Amino acid sequence: MPGTPGTTGPFSRVTPVERRTFLRYSLIGSTAAGLGFFGLASLGFLWPRMGEGFGAELVVGGAEELLDEIQSEQAPFHFPEGRLYVVAWDPSVAGAEEQYGTDHVVLDETHGLMAIFQRCPHLGCTVPWCQSSQWFECPCHGSRYNRWGEYTDGPAPRGMDRFPSRIDDEGELVVDTAVLLTGPSRTGNVLQQSPEGPACVEA
């Protein structure tokens, strides 16, 4: 009958695929698929979805309320979702507005807010606040920073890095955690603040 294998029908031209050829093509196909999924995952890592946490603009809270809390507690406001501290800074200090006024919030002549990345620029440890010294003190290798996150001591190459911030139409502090600003140099100590009590970390 026409079409029966072994006759002159169309099936007579079908060539069986060798096992070795099939395995080779299967290997090539699976490798290509794996590389494709890896590429898509890499793109997702490089361009994370914005607006869903760290790596986006985050609303931290009302600017005036944040300033009041920082001043009353004599401690920075820790915002874990953004991996940052909000500190109060004084634009009237000599050199402060030139150093920080462009990227950070100025509320009035003597009050501003600044968002500081919580990681130590030395090796990336999270830097806690020391209430007694009124400094940030890294427990990993002893780097220390004043209350504006400026370098004071230790192996860190610079002051703590920062994020730009602004006040929105509702008066809330908005921090852009997608943009990391390199911290001030070791000599860029505008505040010149001495420790105000015992250290939390041994030098």
C-alpha positions as CSV (number, residue, x, y, z in Angstrom):
1,M,0.0,0.0,0.0
2,P,1.2,3.5,-0.7
3,G,2.8,5.1,2.4
4,T,3.8,1.9,4.0
5,P,7.4,1.9,5.1
6,G,9.6,0.1,2.7
7,T,7.5,1.1,-0.4
8,T,7.9,3.9,-2.8
9,G,5.5,6.2,-0.7
10,P,6.6,9.3,1.3
11,F,7.8,7.2,4.3
12,S,10.4,5.6,2.2
13,R,12.5,8.9,2.4
14,V,12.5,9.1,6.3
15,T,16.0,8.5,7.7
16,P,16.2,7.2,11.2
17,V,18.0,9.5,13.7
18,E,21.1,7.9,15.1
19,R,21.2,7.7,18.9
20,R,24.5,9.6,19.1
21,T,23.0,12.5,17.0
22,F,19.9,12.6,19.1
23,L,21.9,12.8,22.3
24,R,24.1,15.5,20.9
25,Y,21.2,17.7,19.9
26,S,19.5,17.1,23.2
27,L,22.6,18.2,25.0
28,I,22.9,21.4,22.9
29,G,19.3,22.2,23.4
30,S,19.3,21.7,27.2
31,T,22.6,23.8,27.5
32,A,21.0,26.6,25.4
33,A,17.9,26.6,27.6
34,G,19.9,26.7,30.8
35,L,22.0,29.6,29.6
36,G,18.8,31.4,28.5
37,F,17.2,31.0,32.0
38,F,20.5,32.1,33.6
39,G,20.6,35.2,31.4
40,L,17.0,36.1,32.3
41,A,17.8,35.7,36.0
42,S,20.9,37.9,35.6
43,L,18.8,40.6,34.0
44,G,16.3,40.4,36.8
45,F,19.1,40.8,39.3
46,L,20.6,43.8,37.5
47,W,17.3,45.6,37.1
48,P,15.2,44.7,40.1
49,R,11.5,45.7,40.3
50,M,11.3,49.2,41.7
51,G,8.8,50.3,44.3
52,E,9.0,47.0,46.3
53,G,11.7,47.7,48.9
54,F,15.5,48.3,48.9
55,G,16.6,49.5,45.5
56,A,13.7,51.9,45.0
57,E,12.4,55.2,46.3
58,L,11.1,54.6,49.8
59,V,8.9,56.8,51.9
60,V,10.4,56.8,55.4
61,G,8.0,59.1,57.2
62,G,7.0,62.6,58.0
63,A,10.1,64.8,57.9
64,E,9.2,67.0,60.9
65,E,8.2,63.9,63.0
66,L,11.5,62.2,62.1
67,L,13.5,65.2,63.1
68,D,11.6,65.4,66.4
69,E,12.2,61.7,67.2
70,I,15.9,61.9,66.3
71,Q,16.4,64.9,68.5
72,S,14.4,63.6,71.5
73,E,16.0,60.1,71.4
74,Q,19.5,61.6,70.6
75,A,19.8,58.7,68.1
76,P,19.4,58.2,64.4
77,F,16.2,56.8,63.1
78,H,16.8,53.2,61.8
79,F,14.8,52.2,58.8
80,P,15.5,48.5,58.2
81,E,13.5,48.2,54.9
82,G,15.9,50.7,53.3
83,R,19.0,49.4,55.1
84,L,19.6,53.0,56.3
85,Y,19.7,55.4,59.1
86,V,18.2,58.9,59.0
87,V,20.3,61.4,60.9
88,A,19.8,65.1,61.6
89,W,22.5,67.5,60.3
90,D,23.0,71.2,60.6
91,P,23.5,73.2,57.4
92,S,24.9,76.1,59.4
93,V,28.0,74.3,60.4
94,A,31.0,75.6,58.3
95,G,31.3,73.5,55.1
96,A,28.2,71.4,55.8
97,E,25.8,72.8,53.1
98,E,28.6,72.7,50.5
99,Q,29.2,69.0,51.4
100,Y,25.7,67.8,51.9
101,G,23.2,70.4,50.7
102,T,22.8,69.1,47.1
103,D,21.7,65.6,47.8
104,H,20.2,65.8,51.2
105,V,17.2,67.5,52.8
106,V,17.5,71.0,54.2
107,L,14.5,71.9,56.4
108,D,15.6,75.3,57.6
109,E,18.8,77.2,58.4
110,T,20.0,74.8,61.2
111,H,18.1,71.6,60.5
112,G,18.3,68.9,57.8
113,L,17.9,65.2,57.3
114,M,20.4,62.8,55.7
115,A,20.0,59.1,54.8
116,I,23.1,56.9,55.6
117,F,23.6,53.4,54.3
118,Q,24.0,51.1,57.3
119,R,26.9,49.1,55.8
120,C,30.5,49.8,56.7
121,P,32.5,50.8,53.6
122,H,35.4,48.7,54.8
123,L,34.1,45.1,54.4
124,G,30.3,45.6,54.5
125,C,29.4,44.9,58.1
126,T,26.2,46.5,59.4
127,V,27.3,49.4,61.6
128,P,25.3,49.9,64.8
129,W,24.7,53.1,66.7
130,C,26.5,53.6,70.0
131,Q,24.3,55.7,72.2
132,S,27.0,56.4,74.8
133,S,29.6,57.8,72.4
134,Q,27.0,59.2,70.0
135,W,29.0,57.6,67.1
136,F,28.5,54.8,64.7
137,E,30.9,52.0,65.7
138,C,31.6,48.9,63.5
139,P,32.0,45.8,65.6
140,C,33.9,43.8,62.9
141,H,37.1,45.8,62.6
142,G,36.7,48.9,64.8
143,S,35.9,51.6,62.2
144,R,34.1,54.5,63.8
145,Y,32.1,57.4,62.4
146,N,30.6,60.5,64.0
147,R,26.8,61.0,64.1
148,W,26.8,62.3,60.5
149,G,28.6,59.1,59.4
150,E,31.9,60.8,58.8
151,Y,35.1,58.8,59.2
152,T,36.8,59.2,62.6
153,D,38.9,56.1,63.2
154,G,39.7,52.5,62.0
155,P,40.5,50.8,58.7
156,A,37.5,52.1,56.7
157,P,38.6,53.9,53.5
158,R,36.0,56.7,53.9
159,G,32.9,57.8,55.7
160,M,29.7,55.9,55.5
161,D,27.9,56.0,52.1
162,R,24.6,57.8,51.7
163,F,21.4,57.9,49.7
164,P,19.9,61.0,48.1
165,S,16.6,62.2,49.7
166,R,13.9,64.7,49.2
167,I,10.6,65.9,50.7
168,D,7.4,65.1,48.8
169,D,4.3,67.1,48.5
170,E,2.9,65.5,51.7
171,G,6.0,66.6,53.7
172,E,7.4,63.0,53.9
173,L,11.0,62.1,53.6
174,V,11.6,60.0,50.4
175,V,14.9,58.2,50.1
176,D,16.2,56.8,46.8
177,T,17.9,53.6,47.7
178,A,18.6,52.9,44.0
179,V,21.4,55.5,44.1
180,L,24.3,55.0,46.4
181,L,26.4,58.1,47.1
182,T,30.1,57.5,48.0
183,G,30.8,58.7,51.6
184,P,33.1,61.6,52.4
185,S,36.8,61.1,52.4
186,R,38.7,60.4,55.5
187,T,39.6,64.0,55.7
188,G,36.1,65.2,55.0
189,N,35.1,65.5,58.6
190,V,32.9,68.6,58.6
191,L,31.2,68.0,62.0
192,Q,34.5,67.5,64.0
193,Q,32.5,65.8,66.7
194,S,34.5,64.1,69.6
195,P,33.0,61.1,71.3
196,E,30.5,62.1,73.9
197,G,30.9,59.1,76.2
198,P,32.4,55.6,76.4
199,A,32.8,53.7,73.2
200,C,30.8,50.5,72.5
201,V,33.6,48.9,70.5
202,E,37.2,48.5,71.6
203,A,39.7,50.2,69.3
